[in-house]
Amino acid sequence: MWSQGYDPFGNSIVSTFLAAVPVVVLLGCIAFLKMKAHVAALLGIASSLAIAILAFGMPTGMATRAAAFGAAYGLMPIGWIILNVIFLYRLTEQRGQFRILQDSIAGVTPDRRLQLLLIAFGFGAFFEGAAGFGTPVAVTGAMLIGLGFSPLAASGLSLIANTAPVAFGALGTPVIALASVTGLDLHELSGMVGRQLPFFSIIVPFWLIWAFAGWRGMVQVWPAIAVAGVAFAIPQYLVSNFHGPWLVDIIAALCSMGALTLFLRLWRPASIWHSTNRGEPDGTVATESAAATHTSEQVFKAWLPWIVLSVCVFLWGIPQVKAWLDSLFIIKLPVGGLHELVQKVPPVVAAPTAEAAVYNFNILSMTGTGILVASILSSVLMKFSLREFVREYFQTLVVVRLSLLTIAAMLALGYVTRYSGADATMGLAFAQTGWLYPLFGTMLGWLGVALTGSDTASNVLFGGLQRITSEQLGLNPVLMAAANSSGGVMGKMIDAQSIVVASTATRWYGHESEILRYVFFHSIALALLVSLLVLGQAYVWPLTTLVH
């Protein structure tokens, strides 16, 4: 048994600085040195191993096993999702179905701003609620590219849109995980998150269109943006507070898309924005061009693969279906030399706790398998031969190979950071902020997602710390645990895993640094707004923190 030490140098500043080195190396190499993402990720994992072994005293064997464990998780299930959703996209592109789908969206509205709202915010939120783990960015990024958006815009805007729904993603998995690690009531946590994020479900659509079209372009379509945001926020609040975390995003996304589509039958902007570039002169956006016309049958066939995908992803997200598939086949592999041999200690946990390290090879119940099933069914509907199917799958694997390597390295870094205790060292630094803790505690959730790529992982990582610290400071533990998840969603757009998913979906390989720079300001600014909201809930209007 090896016990974690959170201040190995007896100086919290030095220890925190060293704990942050792998993160600085990773993001610095991508953002400033403009290295390829897979090279930066490999340098990041090398630095995390060095810090874990040399600075935090983690045994070498344990550190390397933690890295291997993280890499395996990066490939399955996360890489498995990316591979199969890109494969489905390539199948529809091969048969020309994707072009018809794009034209059908233009039939709802030819305005690029409103198409962006429908796809990135509404459709993306549905996939976040049903599957999460990179699926919405992969799908919406590919769709926006098909509509003519630049790779940078398609990547960055998909990442910005995929924020407000994240806490209730994958049928509420982040909140469910938060309840399990904190011991707090699931419905209380769901309700609290549901009293924080609806504000941002209204803000984010405006922010999204502003990031794409500028202030003037956003103001021109504000009624439609308001409809989409409010129609998402109200169901998000109601379902999270009076039902639970499971169906929040799915119901809210369907309400938002339905309300926006109906509204656009009655209203249209004064000028139609045909351009996919920000800042185009008025003359290029003021005249409307007719969308390509297709029969109802052609449009239905174009949408059918995505309908099949939605059904499969939804089914694979139902806990009962997952449990049944796991009953058919699952292999649980305890990581020898790591499983229950690393011990978390106070103040990160209330009592010393052994960290589990079990790799679940549950390939049947993985969301990526549901996407593969959708791809198989869609290939039959599109009349692909077995030979064509296999050839296209192999070509897809070749296309995403570096992305899979990058994701494996990213998760390896995250797992080494977690098992060495370096993540808790950074978390404890946030906890030393006294009455400002509601602000910094929320930013801790942002940091957790930026590091791990997952709101669920961030909640598991820092949920216990949030409860312990808030109780020590006399704050509402439900508020701060929920703030970890709500603040975390804004870190989703800058985590390396999501950026690689976006660059892969848009086929803009090697440009991860541009994507990071595009979204970094938006991530920080929105995270600070969440922090200010939580600070207000803690001291200014505490009644909003009370459970109904």
C-alpha positions as CSV (number, residue, x, y, z in Angstrom):
1,M,0.0,0.0,0.0
2,W,1.3,3.4,-1.0
3,S,-0.3,6.5,0.6
4,Q,-0.6,9.7,-1.4
5,G,1.2,12.8,-0.1
6,Y,-0.3,16.2,-1.1
7,D,2.6,18.4,0.0
8,P,5.8,16.4,-0.6
9,F,8.1,19.4,-0.3
10,G,6.6,20.8,2.9
11,N,5.8,23.9,0.9
12,S,2.3,24.1,-0.7
13,I,3.4,26.6,-3.3
14,V,6.3,24.5,-4.6
15,S,4.2,21.3,-4.4
16,T,1.3,22.9,-6.3
17,F,3.7,24.3,-8.9
18,L,5.2,20.9,-9.6
19,A,1.8,19.2,-9.7
20,A,0.8,21.6,-12.4
21,V,3.8,20.9,-14.6
22,P,2.2,18.2,-16.8
23,V,-0.8,20.4,-17.5
24,V,1.5,23.4,-18.4
25,V,3.6,21.1,-20.6
26,L,0.6,19.7,-22.4
27,L,-1.3,23.0,-23.0
28,G,1.9,25.0,-23.6
29,C,3.1,22.6,-26.3
30,I,-0.3,22.8,-28.0
31,A,-1.1,26.5,-27.6
32,F,2.3,28.2,-27.8
33,L,4.8,25.8,-29.4
34,K,2.1,24.7,-31.9
35,M,3.2,21.0,-31.6
36,K,1.0,18.3,-33.0
37,A,-1.5,17.1,-30.4
38,H,-0.1,13.5,-30.2
39,V,3.5,14.8,-29.7
40,A,2.3,17.3,-27.0
41,A,0.3,14.5,-25.3
42,L,3.3,12.1,-25.3
43,L,5.4,14.9,-23.8
44,G,2.7,15.5,-21.2
45,I,2.5,11.9,-20.1
46,A,6.3,11.8,-19.9
47,S,6.3,14.9,-17.6
48,S,3.4,13.5,-15.5
49,L,5.4,10.2,-14.9
50,A,8.5,12.2,-14.0
51,I,6.5,14.4,-11.5
52,A,4.6,11.4,-10.0
53,I,7.8,9.3,-9.5
54,L,10.4,11.9,-8.6
55,A,8.3,14.6,-6.9
56,F,5.4,12.8,-5.3
57,G,7.3,9.5,-4.6
58,M,4.9,7.2,-6.4
59,P,6.5,3.8,-7.1
60,T,7.6,3.5,-10.7
61,G,5.6,0.4,-11.3
62,M,2.4,1.9,-10.0
63,A,2.9,5.1,-12.1
64,T,3.4,3.2,-15.3
65,R,0.4,0.9,-14.6
66,A,-1.7,4.0,-14.0
67,A,-0.6,5.4,-17.4
68,A,-1.5,2.1,-19.1
69,F,-4.9,2.0,-17.3
70,G,-5.7,5.5,-18.5
71,A,-4.5,4.8,-22.1
72,A,-6.8,1.7,-22.2
73,Y,-9.8,3.8,-21.1
74,G,-8.9,6.4,-23.7
75,L,-9.1,3.8,-26.4
76,M,-12.2,2.0,-25.1
77,P,-14.7,3.6,-24.7
78,I,-13.8,7.1,-25.8
79,G,-11.7,6.3,-28.9
80,W,-14.3,3.7,-29.8
81,I,-17.0,6.4,-30.0
82,I,-14.9,8.7,-32.2
83,L,-13.9,5.9,-34.6
84,N,-17.5,4.7,-35.2
85,V,-19.2,8.1,-35.4
86,I,-16.6,9.3,-38.0
87,F,-17.2,6.0,-39.8
88,L,-21.0,6.7,-40.0
89,Y,-20.3,10.2,-41.2
90,R,-18.0,8.9,-44.0
91,L,-20.7,6.3,-45.1
92,T,-23.3,9.0,-45.5
93,E,-20.9,11.2,-47.3
94,Q,-20.0,8.4,-49.7
95,R,-23.6,8.0,-50.8
96,G,-24.4,11.7,-51.0
97,Q,-26.9,11.5,-48.2
98,F,-25.0,14.1,-46.1
99,R,-25.5,16.7,-48.8
100,I,-29.2,16.1,-48.9
101,L,-29.3,16.3,-45.1
102,Q,-27.5,19.7,-45.2
103,D,-30.1,21.0,-47.8
104,S,-32.9,19.8,-45.6
105,I,-31.6,21.9,-42.7
106,A,-31.3,24.8,-45.0
107,G,-35.0,24.2,-45.8
108,V,-35.8,25.0,-42.1
109,T,-33.8,28.1,-42.4
110,P,-31.2,29.2,-44.9
111,D,-29.6,31.5,-42.3
112,R,-26.3,30.1,-41.1
113,R,-26.7,31.5,-37.6
114,L,-29.9,29.7,-37.1
115,Q,-28.6,26.5,-38.6
116,L,-25.7,26.7,-36.1
117,L,-28.2,27.1,-33.3
118,L,-30.3,24.1,-34.4
119,I,-27.3,21.8,-34.9
120,A,-24.6,22.8,-32.4
121,F,-26.9,23.8,-29.5
122,G,-30.1,21.7,-30.0
123,F,-28.9,18.6,-31.8
124,G,-25.7,18.6,-29.8
125,A,-27.5,18.8,-26.5
126,F,-29.6,15.7,-27.5
127,F,-26.5,13.7,-28.2
128,E,-24.9,14.9,-25.0
129,G,-27.9,13.8,-23.0
130,A,-28.1,10.4,-24.7
131,A,-24.4,9.5,-24.9
132,G,-21.9,12.2,-23.9
133,F,-18.2,11.4,-23.9
134,G,-17.3,13.3,-27.1
135,T,-20.3,12.1,-29.2
136,P,-22.0,15.6,-29.6
137,V,-18.8,17.4,-30.7
138,A,-18.0,14.6,-33.1
139,V,-21.5,14.6,-34.7
140,T,-22.1,18.4,-34.8
141,G,-18.6,19.2,-35.9
142,A,-18.9,16.9,-38.9
143,M,-22.4,18.3,-39.7
144,L,-21.1,21.9,-39.6
145,I,-18.2,21.1,-41.9
146,G,-20.7,19.6,-44.3
147,L,-22.7,22.9,-44.3
148,G,-19.6,24.8,-45.3
149,F,-18.3,26.1,-42.0
150,S,-14.6,26.4,-41.8
151,P,-12.8,23.7,-39.8
152,L,-11.9,26.2,-37.1
153,A,-15.4,27.5,-36.8
154,A,-17.0,24.1,-36.9
155,S,-14.6,22.8,-34.2
156,G,-14.7,25.8,-31.9
157,L,-18.4,26.5,-32.1
158,S,-19.3,22.9,-31.5
159,L,-17.1,23.0,-28.3
160,I,-18.7,26.3,-27.1
161,A,-22.2,24.9,-27.7
162,N,-21.4,21.7,-25.8
163,T,-21.3,23.3,-22.3
164,A,-24.7,23.9,-20.6
165,P,-25.9,20.3,-21.2
166,V,-22.8,18.5,-20.0
167,A,-23.7,18.2,-16.3
168,F,-26.7,16.0,-17.3
169,G,-24.9,14.2,-20.1
170,A,-25.1,10.5,-20.8
171,L,-28.4,10.2,-18.9
172,G,-27.2,12.1,-15.9
173,T,-24.0,10.2,-15.4
174,P,-22.0,13.2,-13.9
175,V,-24.6,14.0,-11.3
176,I,-25.1,10.3,-10.4
177,A,-21.3,9.9,-10.0
178,L,-21.2,13.1,-7.9
179,A,-23.9,11.7,-5.5
180,S,-22.0,8.4,-5.2
181,V,-18.7,9.9,-4.2
182,T,-20.1,12.6,-1.9
183,G,-22.8,10.6,-0.2
184,L,-25.2,13.5,-0.8
185,D,-28.8,13.0,-2.0
186,L,-29.0,12.5,-5.7
187,H,-32.2,14.6,-6.1
188,E,-30.9,17.4,-4.1
189,L,-27.7,17.6,-6.3
190,S,-29.8,17.3,-9.4
191,G,-32.1,20.1,-8.3
192,M,-29.1,22.4,-7.3
193,V,-27.4,21.9,-10.7
194,G,-30.8,22.6,-12.2
195,R,-30.9,25.9,-10.4
196,Q,-27.5,26.9,-11.7
197,L,-27.2,25.8,-15.4
198,P,-30.6,27.1,-16.8
199,F,-29.2,30.6,-16.6
200,F,-26.4,29.5,-18.9
201,S,-28.7,27.5,-21.1
202,I,-30.1,31.0,-22.0
203,I,-26.7,32.7,-22.1
204,V,-24.8,30.1,-24.1
205,P,-26.9,30.3,-27.3
206,F,-26.4,34.1,-27.4
207,W,-22.7,33.6,-26.7
208,L,-22.5,31.0,-29.5
209,I,-24.0,33.2,-32.1
210,W,-22.0,36.2,-31.0
211,A,-18.8,34.1,-31.3
212,F,-19.7,33.2,-34.8
213,A,-21.5,36.3,-36.2
214,G,-20.4,39.2,-33.9
215,W,-22.6,41.4,-31.8
216,R,-24.5,42.9,-34.8
217,G,-25.1,39.5,-36.3
218,M,-26.3,38.1,-33.0
219,V,-28.8,41.0,-32.3
220,Q,-30.4,40.5,-35.7
221,V,-31.6,37.0,-34.7
222,W,-32.1,37.5,-30.9
223,P,-35.7,36.4,-30.9
224,A,-34.9,33.0,-32.3
225,I,-31.9,32.6,-29.9
226,A,-34.2,33.5,-27.0
227,V,-36.7,30.9,-28.0
228,A,-34.1,28.2,-28.3
229,G,-32.5,29.1,-24.9
230,V,-35.7,29.6,-22.9
231,A,-37.2,26.4,-24.4
232,F,-34.2,24.5,-23.2
233,A,-33.7,26.2,-19.8
234,I,-37.3,25.8,-18.5
235,P,-37.5,22.0,-19.1
236,Q,-33.9,21.7,-17.8
237,Y,-35.0,23.3,-14.5
238,L,-38.3,21.4,-14.2
239,V,-37.0,17.9,-15.0
240,S,-33.9,18.3,-12.9
241,N,-35.8,19.6,-9.9
242,F,-39.0,17.5,-10.0
243,H,-37.9,14.2,-11.7
244,G,-34.1,13.7,-11.5
245,P,-31.0,13.9,-13.7
246,W,-31.7,11.1,-16.2
247,L,-33.7,12.7,-19.0
248,V,-32.9,16.4,-18.4
249,D,-30.9,17.0,-21.6
250,I,-33.0,14.8,-23.9
251,I,-36.3,16.4,-23.0
252,A,-34.8,19.9,-23.0
253,A,-33.1,19.4,-26.3
254,L,-36.3,18.1,-28.0
255,C,-38.3,21.1,-26.6
256,S,-35.6,23.5,-27.8
257,M,-35.4,22.1,-31.3
258,G,-39.2,21.8,-31.6
259,A,-39.8,25.3,-30.3
260,L,-37.2,26.9,-32.6
261,T,-38.4,25.0,-35.7
262,L,-42.0,26.2,-35.1
263,F,-40.9,29.7,-34.4
264,L,-39.0,29.9,-37.6
265,R,-42.2,29.0,-39.5
266,L,-43.7,32.3,-38.2
267,W,-40.6,34.6,-38.0
268,R,-37.5,35.2,-40.1
269,P,-34.7,37.7,-39.7
270,A,-34.6,40.9,-41.8
271,S,-31.5,39.7,-43.5
272,I,-30.5,36.2,-44.3
273,W,-26.9,35.3,-43.4
274,H,-25.7,32.9,-46.1
275,S,-22.0,33.3,-45.2
276,T,-20.2,30.9,-43.0
277,N,-17.6,33.5,-42.2
278,R,-17.8,36.2,-39.5
279,G,-17.7,39.8,-40.5
280,E,-18.9,39.4,-44.1
281,P,-20.0,42.7,-45.7
282,D,-23.8,43.3,-45.7
283,G,-24.1,42.8,-49.4
284,T,-23.1,39.1,-49.1
285,V,-25.7,38.3,-46.5
286,A,-28.7,40.3,-47.4
287,T,-30.1,38.2,-50.3
288,E,-31.5,34.7,-49.9
289,S,-30.7,31.9,-52.3
290,A,-33.0,29.0,-52.9
291,A,-32.0,25.8,-51.1
292,A,-31.6,22.7,-53.2
293,T,-34.9,20.9,-53.6
294,H,-35.3,17.2,-52.8
295,T,-38.3,14.9,-52.5
296,S,-39.6,14.0,-49.1
297,E,-38.4,10.4,-49.7
298,Q,-34.9,11.6,-50.4
299,V,-34.8,13.8,-47.3
300,F,-36.2,11.0,-45.1
301,K,-33.5,8.7,-46.4
302,A,-30.8,11.3,-45.7
303,W,-32.0,11.7,-42.1
304,L,-32.5,8.0,-41.6
305,P,-28.9,7.1,-40.6
306,W,-29.0,9.9,-38.0
307,I,-32.4,8.8,-36.7
308,V,-31.0,5.3,-36.4
309,L,-28.0,6.7,-34.6
310,S,-30.2,8.6,-32.2
311,V,-32.3,5.6,-31.4
312,C,-29.3,3.4,-30.8
313,V,-27.4,5.9,-28.7
314,F,-30.6,6.5,-26.6
315,L,-31.1,2.7,-26.1
316,W,-27.4,2.2,-25.2
317,G,-27.8,5.0,-22.6
318,I,-30.7,3.4,-20.7
319,P,-29.3,1.8,-17.5
320,Q,-31.4,-1.3,-17.9
321,V,-30.2,-1.9,-21.4
322,K,-26.6,-1.4,-20.3
323,A,-27.1,-3.8,-17.4
324,W,-28.6,-6.4,-19.8
325,L,-25.7,-6.1,-22.3
326,D,-23.2,-6.3,-19.4
327,S,-24.9,-9.5,-18.3
328,L,-24.2,-11.0,-21.7
329,F,-20.5,-10.1,-21.7
330,I,-18.2,-8.1,-19.5
331,I,-14.6,-8.6,-18.4
332,K,-13.5,-6.9,-15.2
333,L,-9.7,-6.6,-15.1
334,P,-8.2,-5.4,-11.8
335,V,-4.9,-3.7,-12.6
336,G,-2.3,-5.7,-10.9
337,G,0.1,-3.7,-8.8
338,L,-2.3,-0.7,-8.7
339,H,-5.8,-1.9,-7.7
340,E,-6.5,-0.9,-4.1
341,L,-2.8,-0.3,-3.5
342,V,-3.0,3.5,-3.7
343,Q,-4.5,5.2,-0.6
344,K,-6.2,8.6,-0.6
345,V,-5.8,10.3,2.8
346,P,-7.4,13.3,4.6
347,P,-8.1,16.1,3.9
348,V,-9.1,14.9,0.4
349,V,-11.3,12.2,1.9
350,A,-12.8,11.9,5.4
351,A,-10.9,8.6,6.1
352,P,-8.1,6.8,4.3
353,T,-9.5,5.1,1.3
354,A,-8.0,2.6,-1.1
355,E,-8.3,3.6,-4.8
356,A,-9.9,1.0,-7.1
357,A,-8.3,0.3,-10.4
358,V,-10.5,-2.0,-12.4
359,Y,-10.7,-1.9,-16.2
360,N,-14.2,-2.9,-17.4
361,F,-14.1,-4.3,-20.9
362,N,-17.8,-4.0,-21.4
363,I,-17.7,-3.7,-25.2
364,L,-21.3,-4.6,-25.8
365,S,-22.7,-1.8,-23.6
366,M,-20.2,0.8,-24.7
367,T,-21.8,3.8,-26.5
368,G,-19.4,3.3,-29.4
369,T,-20.8,-0.2,-30.0
370,G,-24.3,1.4,-30.3
371,I,-22.9,3.8,-32.9
372,L,-21.3,0.8,-34.7
373,V,-24.7,-1.0,-34.7
374,A,-26.2,2.2,-36.2
375,S,-23.5,2.3,-38.8
376,I,-24.1,-1.4,-39.8
377,L,-27.9,-0.8,-40.1
378,S,-27.4,2.4,-42.0
379,S,-24.9,0.7,-44.4
380,V,-27.6,-1.9,-45.2
381,L,-30.1,0.8,-45.8
382,M,-27.7,2.7,-48.1
383,K,-26.9,-0.6,-49.8
384,F,-23.2,-0.9,-49.1
385,S,-21.6,-4.2,-49.9
386,L,-19.6,-6.0,-47.3
387,R,-16.4,-5.3,-49.2
388,E,-17.2,-1.6,-49.3
389,F,-18.1,-1.6,-45.7
390,V,-14.8,-3.2,-44.6
391,R,-12.7,-1.0,-46.9
392,E,-14.3,2.2,-45.6
393,Y,-13.9,1.1,-41.9
394,F,-10.2,0.4,-42.5
395,Q,-9.8,3.8,-44.2
396,T,-11.5,5.5,-41.2
397,L,-9.2,3.7,-38.8
398,V,-6.2,5.0,-40.8
399,V,-7.7,8.6,-40.7
400,V,-8.2,8.7,-36.9
401,R,-5.1,6.7,-35.9
402,L,-3.2,9.7,-34.5
403,S,-6.3,11.0,-32.8
404,L,-6.7,7.7,-31.0
405,L,-3.0,7.8,-30.0
406,T,-3.5,11.4,-28.7
407,I,-6.6,10.5,-26.6
408,A,-4.9,7.4,-25.1
409,A,-1.9,9.6,-24.1
410,M,-4.3,12.3,-22.7
411,L,-6.1,9.9,-20.5
412,A,-2.8,8.3,-19.4
413,L,-1.7,11.7,-18.2
414,G,-5.0,12.2,-16.4
415,Y,-4.8,8.8,-14.6
416,V,-1.2,9.3,-13.5
417,T,-2.2,12.7,-12.1
418,R,-5.1,11.2,-10.3
419,Y,-3.4,8.2,-8.8
420,S,-0.2,10.1,-7.8
421,G,-2.3,12.7,-5.9
422,A,-1.1,15.6,-8.0
423,D,-4.7,16.5,-8.9
424,A,-5.6,16.7,-5.2
425,T,-2.6,19.0,-4.5
426,M,-3.9,21.5,-7.0
427,G,-7.4,21.1,-5.6
428,L,-6.2,21.8,-2.0
429,A,-4.6,25.0,-3.3
430,F,-8.1,26.2,-4.3
431,A,-9.4,25.2,-0.9
432,Q,-7.2,27.7,0.9
433,T,-9.2,30.7,-0.4
434,G,-11.5,31.1,2.7
435,W,-14.7,33.0,2.1
436,L,-13.9,33.2,-1.6
437,Y,-14.1,29.4,-1.8
438,P,-17.5,29.4,-3.7
439,L,-15.7,31.2,-6.5
440,F,-12.5,29.2,-6.5
441,G,-14.3,25.9,-5.7
442,T,-16.3,26.4,-8.9
443,M,-13.2,27.0,-10.8
444,L,-11.8,23.8,-9.3
445,G,-14.6,22.0,-11.2
446,W,-13.5,23.8,-14.4
447,L,-9.9,22.7,-13.8
448,G,-11.0,19.1,-13.2
449,V,-12.8,18.8,-16.5
450,A,-9.9,20.7,-18.3
451,L,-7.6,18.0,-16.9
452,T,-9.6,14.9,-17.3
453,G,-11.9,15.7,-20.2
454,S,-15.0,14.6,-18.3
455,D,-17.4,16.2,-15.9
456,T,-18.0,12.8,-14.5
457,A,-14.3,12.3,-13.8
458,S,-14.0,15.8,-12.3
459,N,-16.9,15.1,-10.0
460,V,-15.3,11.8,-8.9
461,L,-12.0,13.6,-8.5
462,F,-13.0,16.6,-6.5
463,G,-16.6,15.8,-5.3
464,G,-15.4,14.5,-1.9
465,L,-13.0,17.5,-1.5
466,Q,-15.8,19.9,-2.2
467,R,-18.1,18.4,0.5
468,I,-15.3,18.3,3.1
469,T,-14.1,21.8,2.5
470,S,-17.6,23.4,2.3
471,E,-18.5,21.8,5.6
472,Q,-15.3,23.1,7.2
473,L,-16.1,26.6,6.0
474,G,-19.8,26.4,7.0
475,L,-21.1,26.4,3.4
476,N,-23.8,24.3,1.9
477,P,-22.1,21.1,0.7
478,V,-24.9,20.5,-1.9
479,L,-24.2,23.9,-3.3
480,M,-20.5,23.4,-3.7
481,A,-20.7,19.8,-4.9
482,A,-23.2,21.0,-7.6
483,A,-20.9,23.9,-8.4
484,N,-18.1,21.5,-9.1
485,S,-20.3,20.0,-11.9
486,S,-21.7,23.3,-13.1
487,G,-18.3,25.0,-13.2
488,G,-16.8,21.9,-14.8
489,V,-19.0,22.1,-17.9
490,M,-17.2,25.3,-19.1
491,G,-13.9,23.4,-18.9
492,K,-15.2,20.9,-21.5
493,M,-14.4,23.1,-24.4
494,I,-10.7,23.3,-23.6
495,D,-9.8,19.8,-22.5
496,A,-7.4,18.2,-24.8
497,Q,-9.6,15.2,-25.4
498,S,-12.5,17.3,-26.7
499,I,-10.2,19.4,-28.9
500,V,-8.8,16.2,-30.5
501,V,-12.4,14.9,-31.1
502,A,-13.3,18.2,-32.7
503,S,-10.2,18.3,-35.0
504,T,-10.8,14.7,-36.0
505,A,-14.5,15.2,-36.7
506,T,-13.7,18.2,-38.9
507,R,-10.7,16.5,-40.5
508,W,-8.5,19.4,-39.5
509,Y,-5.7,17.3,-38.1
510,G,-2.7,19.0,-36.5
511,H,-4.5,22.3,-35.8
512,E,-5.4,21.7,-32.2
513,S,-3.4,24.8,-31.1
514,E,-5.7,27.0,-33.2
515,I,-8.8,25.4,-31.8
516,L,-7.5,25.8,-28.2
517,R,-6.7,29.5,-28.7
518,Y,-10.2,30.0,-30.3
519,V,-12.1,28.6,-27.3
520,F,-9.9,29.5,-24.4
521,F,-11.3,33.0,-23.7
522,H,-14.8,31.7,-24.0
523,S,-14.1,28.9,-21.5
524,I,-12.5,31.2,-18.9
525,A,-15.1,33.9,-19.2
526,L,-18.1,31.5,-18.9
527,A,-16.5,29.7,-16.0
528,L,-16.0,33.0,-14.1
529,L,-19.7,33.8,-14.7
530,V,-20.7,30.5,-13.2
531,S,-18.3,31.2,-10.3
532,L,-20.0,34.6,-9.7
533,L,-23.4,32.9,-9.7
534,V,-22.3,30.4,-7.1
535,L,-20.7,33.1,-5.0
536,G,-24.1,35.0,-5.1
537,Q,-26.0,31.8,-4.2
538,A,-23.7,31.3,-1.2
539,Y,-24.0,34.8,0.3
540,V,-26.3,37.2,-1.6
541,W,-29.4,35.1,-2.3
542,P,-28.9,31.9,-0.3
543,L,-32.6,30.9,-0.5
544,T,-31.9,29.7,-4.1
545,T,-29.6,27.0,-2.6
546,L,-32.4,25.5,-0.6
547,V,-33.9,22.3,-1.9
548,H,-37.5,22.6,-2.9
